[in-house]
Amino acid sequence: MKFLLLSATSTAMTLLASCAPADLPKGGLSVSHPEGDGTCDAEPAQTFIGTRANDALASEILAETGSRTLRWAGPDTALTMDYRTDRVTVSYDEHGKITRIACG
């Protein structure tokens, strides 16, 4: 019985994953930009809110914010609560639209 339940759960997770758009960044993963001075300023990047999240935008957002690290936060993504002054967190919804850009 446990094997059947585990197999059904695994199949369901595979089906759900296949519904997600392939070009969206993976939530929780970070992209590094060593040229940033390390102090995040999210204000200049607010123009990206409402645009589609994708890995190509990561370097643009990092350049605008001056951050060293970008963390993608997809819907229902668990994130650590540690605050880092050199990191920008970019949240997006289930449709891939950026909803929030904040330091930390």
C-alpha positions, 0 to 999 in steps of 0.5 A: 500500500505504501509503495502504491501511495508513493508511486501515485504521489511521484506521478502527480508531482511529475505531472504538476512539474510538467505544467510549469512554463519551462522558461521560468527561473527555478525558485530559490536559486541564486545568480551571482554577479561579482561586479556589483558593489554589494549594496542592494538598492531595489528602487531602480529595478522596480520598472521590471515589476509586471514583466515576465521572469526569466534568467536573461533578466537576472543580469539586468536586475543585478546591474540595476540594484548593484547587488552581488546575488539575485534570488528568484522566489517563485510561487509557494517557494520556501525561502530563508529569512536571513537578511543579506545586504548584497542580495536582491530577491525577485518574486514572481507569480504562477503566470511568471510575472514579477510581482516584487523586487526587494533587497535581502 
